[in-house]
């Protein structure tokens, strides 16, 4: 079955979440790198807890609260306004070097980002890097169900109006690949750190170390 659409995760796949370390370092010298790592860890933890507890909070709020928790972990004194301001760094995350080139090469298909981020986070980010003509947005916030909930993937499928096997789902996050593979999408894991595959039984159809070769490489049918 021919591929008609590519669904890309945003954070960690198209855009480097750890690029916020620069803004963190400017604000809190000698803390930036570790703060960015703690921030991402707690952001995912809070989103997953929100989903499991069925107490949905938008991802921009999750992101700010995760930053505040990361600052607490580092024993950094701050005002909530400081966290609010620093959270805006997510609107200017750096894309990976190959992102724009790869998105441009796939324009014969429908190309969307399917992200836990809100439109309010994603639209400024995509606009900042001039990617509006290359990348549409489907946000889990529209259904208030975070990935890897099956309901989130079903929502994306319904929005595209395609067969599951006509869609290639691309993510650098193994938990996201596990969710998408379990749902039945064709999956490409961008395994930038060359991590081992999980033992949960839902393996990606294709593993690449960057997005670079995605236009030439296709998951086996």
N, C-alpha and C positions, 0 to 999 in steps of 0.2 A: 504494500500500500504506500503510495507516494506521500512524502512529508509535505504538509501544507502550512504548518505553523511551528514557530519556535517560541517557547515560553522560557524566559530567563529570570532566575532569581536576581535580585539587585545587589544585596549587601554581601560582599565577599566574592561575588561572581562577576558582575560588571564593574563594581566599585569597591575600592579597598577600604574596608571599615577601619583599618589601623592607620590610615592616613590622618585620622584625627589626632594622632600623637603629636603632630606639629603644633596644633592649636592648644592641646593640653600642656605641652612643654612651655609654650609662650606664657600661658596663664599660671602654671605651677612648675617652675624650673626644677629639673632633675626628677620629675615625677611623670613626665609625659608618656613614656613608653609603657610603663606598668599600668598607669591609669587607663590608657586606651585598651589594654588587654582585659583589665578588670571590668571596664565599662561594657565591652562586648559580651563577656561571660555572663554578667548579671542581666544585661538586656535580654538575652535568650532565655535565661532562667526565669525572669519575670513574665515574659511572654508565654512560656510553656505553662507556668503556674496559673496565669490568667485563663488560659484555655482549659486546663484540667479542672479548675475550680468553677468554670463557667461564669466568671466574673470579668467580662471583657472590658479592657481599657485600650484606647487607641495607641498605636505604636509610638507616636510622638510623646505621649505621657509616660509610657513604659520606658522609653529611651531617657527621658529626663530623670525619672525615679531611679533608674539603673545607674546613671551618672552620679546622683546624690549618694547612692549606696557605695559606689566605687570611691568617691571622695571620703566617705566615712571610713571605708576599709583602709585607706591610705592616711587616715588621721589628719586630713586637710580641713582647715576651717574655711567656711564659705557661707555665702548668703544664697537663698533659693534663686534670686535674680541672677547670680553668677552661673548657676547650673542651667537656667533658662537660656542665657546667652551662649554658653558653650555648646549646648545641645544643637544650636543652629549650625554647628560644624558639619552635621549630617547632610545639610543642604549643599555642601561644597566638597563632599568626598571626592578623592581623586579616582578617575577611572583607571583600570588596568591598561597598560600600554597598547594592547591589541584590541581593546573594546570597540572603538569607533570603526576600525577597519573591518572587523568581523561582522558587526551589525550592518555595515554597508554592503558586504558581500552576500548577505542573506535576503536582500530586499525582494527577491522573486517570491518569497514566502511571506506570510503574516508574521511579524516580529513584535512580541510584547514582553514587557517585564511583568511577572506575577510575583508580587512582593507582599510581605507583612506590613511594609511601610504604608502610611497614609498618602493620599494624593497631595496633601499639604507638604509632605516631606519629599515626595518623588518628583513632582512637577518642577520645583525650583532646582533640584539637583540635575535633572535631565536638561532643563533649559540652560543652566550655568555652563554646561559642556557642549551646547549646540547639538543635542541629539534628538530634538523633538520630531524631526522628519523621519527618523530611523526607528523609533521605539514608542509603541503605545503602552498604556498602563492598565493593568488589572490589579486592584488592591484588595487584599483580604479584609480591609476595613469596610468594604462595601457589603460584606455579608457578616462581619463581626465574628469571623471564625479564623483563627490563625492556622497557617501551615504548621505542622503536618496533619491537621484534621482532614479526614476524607471529604468533609463538607466543603472545605476550602478548594480542594482540587476539582470537585464536582462543579463548583461555581465557575471556575475558570473554563472548564470544558463546556458548560452551558453557554458562557459568553462567546466562545469561539464557534460553537455550533458545528463541531467536527467530530469525527470518530477518534477515540483515544489513540489509535495507532497512526493517525495522521499528524500527531503532535509530538515534537521532541522537547522534553523538559530538561533544562540545563541548570545545574547548580554546583557550587563549590562546597556546599554544606551537606555532609553525608546524611544528617537527619532528614533533610529535605528530599534528597534522592531516595531514601528509604520510604518516605511517605508517598512520593510520586510513583515509585515502582510498585508499591503495594496497591496503589489506586489503579495502576494499569497503563500509565504513560510509558512511552519509550524514554529512557533516561540517559543523560550524559553527565558523568561526574567530572568536574574540573578539579582534579586532585592536586592542587598546587604544592602541597607539602608532602606528597607521596605517602599518605597515611595508609595503614592496612584497612582492608574492607571489613565492615562489621560482620558479626556472626548472627545477625537477625534473620538472614535468609533472603532478603530483598536486595539483590545485587544490581548495579547499573548495567545497562546494555553496552555502554562504551565508557572508557576511562581515558581522559586526556590530562596532561599536566598544565595546560593553559587553553585559552579559547582559540589560539592561533590556527589550529588545524580543523576547527569545527566545520567550516564550509566545505572541506574536502572529505571529511570523515562522516560516515553515516552509521547509526546503530544498525546491527543486523536485523533483517525483517523476520 
